[in-house]
Amino acid sequence: MALIIDAYNVLHCTHVLPDWCAIHCPAHLCLALESSRFAHQRCVVVCDGAPKPLDIEYTGPVELRYSGHASDADTVIEQLIDADHSPRRLIVVSNDRRLMTAARRRRARSMTSEAFLHLLVTPSKRDADHDAKPTVVPNPDYWLEQFQLDPDAPPPPESEPEHEPDIPPSRGRAIAPPRVPPSNDIPSTSGGPRPGESEIDYWLREFGFTDGEEKI
C-alpha cells in the first residue's frame, strides 16, 4: 500500500492537532511519517513550488517532491495517480475535490487530511502493546531505592470505601444507547464505512488497527 500526500493541504489543517505535536513544514511531516503506522509503506509527500528558505532540509526515506514553479502539486499528484501500476492499493491524502476525483477515476481511495492527521499521531496497536509490556523488568530493589521505600515497613491501613449515593432501581425499562447518525460523505471504492461509523474508525478498520494486527 502506498500513500500520496498533498503536503500543504495537510499542513493547513491547523485545527486538528494540539500545539505540542503541530507539524509546521514538509520536513516535519516526513519525520512524523517515519515514526508512524505508515513507516513501512511507500509515502510520497508532494509540495507546491520549491523549498522555502526557512524550511528544514529532509533526506530520509520518505519521498519528498516539489512541483517546481512551472507546475503545481495537484498536477504532480494526478500524474502519480495515473502512472501507478496498483491504483487499488493507493491512498491519496487531500481534501481537494480534483484529487479525490482523480483517485476515484483509477479506483484508488482518498482520505481527508483531518483523518490522516489523526492516524498519523495515533500509535498503532503493535507500538501500544510494545510500550505496555516492557521486555526488561528492573530488579525490585532498584525501585525501592528510587522511591526510598522500606521493604520491612507495615502496610498502610485500609481506608473505608466512600459512600455511594443510592440509585433507585429501574422499573423494567432498558435504556437504549444513543443513536449515531450515519456518515455518507466518505468517498471509497472498498465498500465504504459501515452505518454509523466515523471516517477515523473506518480508516482504523481498513488498516487493521481495530482487528488486532495491522494490514499495512
N, C-alpha and C positions, 0 to 999 in steps of 0.2 A: 504494500500500500504506500502511496506517495501523496504528499501534500504540496500544493502550490498556494502560496500565501500572498495576498495583496497587502504589502507591508504597511503603507501609510493608512490604508483603510482600517487596519487593526490598531495602529498606533493612535489614531484619532478617537478611539473608543476609550476616552479617559475616565468615563463614569463607572467602569466595570470593576477595576482592581483597586484595592486600598493603596494608600500612599507608600506603604512600606515595600510593596512589590510592583510599583509602577515601572513600565517599560518606556524609555524615553527616545530610543533611536533604533535603527535597524540592527546594529550590533548587539544591543541589549536583547532584542527579540531572538536573534540567533543563539545567544548564550543561554537564554531561557529554554529554547528548544533542546539544547544539548542535555539539559538536566530534567527533561520532562518525559512523559509517557511516549513522546514521539521521537525519542533519542535514537532509536534503531531504525527509523524509517527515512526514506529519502524526502528531504524537505527543501523546497526552493522558495526563497524569500525574494520577491520582486518589488523594486522601488522605482519611482519616477526619477528621471533626470540622472544626476551624478551625485556622488557622495558630497555632503555638506562639509564646510571647513572644520566644524567642531565635532563632527561625527567620529566615533571611536572606530579605528581600523579593526576589521574582523578577518581572521584567516583560518577559522575552524572547519569542521566537517559539514556544516550546513551551507548549502549553496546560496550565495547572496548575489543577486543580479540587479544591475541598474539599466534602465531603458535607454539612457543617453538623451541628449537634447533633441534628437530628430524623431523620437518616438515617445510612447508613454507606457506605464506599467500595464494598463488594460490590454493594449495591443500585444505586448510581450506575453502576457498570460494566455491570451487567446491563441497565440502561436504555439505555446507549450501544450495547451489542451489538444489542439488539432494534430500535433506531432506525436502525442503519447500513444504507445502501442498497446497499453492496457487501460483504457479510459474507465472501465468499470471499477478499477482499483484506485482511482484517482479522486482526491477530495480537493475542491477549490474553496479557499477560505476568503470570503469577501461578502460585503453587503451590497455590492454593485449588481444591479439587475442585469446589466450587459454581460457580466461574467457568469452569473447564475444561468442565464440563457445559453451561453456558450458551453457550460458544463452539461446542461440538460441535453443539448443537441448531440453530444457524444456519449450520452448515458453515464456521465460522471456524476458525482454527488457534490453538493455545495453546502458549506457550513457557514453560519453567520460569524462575524468577528467576535460578537459577545460570547457565543457558545465556545468558540475556540479559546478565548482568554480564560474562561472558567476551567476548561480542561487542562490548559497549559499550567495552571498553578495548583491543580488538584493532584496530589500524589497518587500514583497507581496503587492497586491492591498489593502488588508484589513489593513495592517500596514500603508501603504501610506495614505489611507483615514483617518485613526485614527490620524496620525500626522498632516494632513492638516486641520482637523476640531476639534479643542480643545473643550472639554466638558465644561470647565470653562472659562468664558470671564472676565478678570480683569476689575475693575472699571476704567472708562476713566481718573479719577483724578490721578490714580496711574501712568499712562503713562505720563500725563502732568508733574507730579512731577519728574519722572525718567529722562525725556528729557529736563526739565527746560523750559517748554513752557508756554506762556502767553495766556490763553483762550480768552482774550479780544483784542489781537493784530490783526491788519488788515491783510487780506490775502496777500500773496506776489503777485506782478504784474505778469500778464501772459506774458510769453516770446513768441516772434514771432516764428512761425514754420520755421524750416530750409528749404532752397530752395532745392527741389529735382531736379536732372538732368532730362532733357526732354528725354523720351524714345520714339523712333519712333514707330508708330503703326505697328502691324504685317500686312502682306498682305494676310490675309485669310488662312495662313498655320499654323495649330496647331503643337505645338512642342510635340513630343511623349516622354513619360517618358523613362529613360534609362532601358534597359533590364537587369534583374538579372539572371545570369546563374543558371540553376537548380543544386541542390545538391543531388547526388545519393549515397553518401558514409555513410549514417547514418543507421546502422542496426536496424530494428524494426519489430515487429510482429503485430503491431496495425494499419497498413495502411501506415506508414512511413510519411515523410514530404511531404507537398504539393509542386507543381512545383515552384521553385524559393525561397523556404522557407529555412532559415538557421537552423542549429541544435539548436541554442539558442531559436529561435522563435518556433520551433517545440515543444521543451520541455515546454516552457511557455504555449503553447496552450494545451499540454497534461495535465498540472497541472491546467488549467482553469484560468491562470493569465490574459489572454487577453480577456476572456469572462465575466469578472466581478467578479464571485465568484470562489474561489479555490475548486478543487475537491478532493485534497488530505487531 
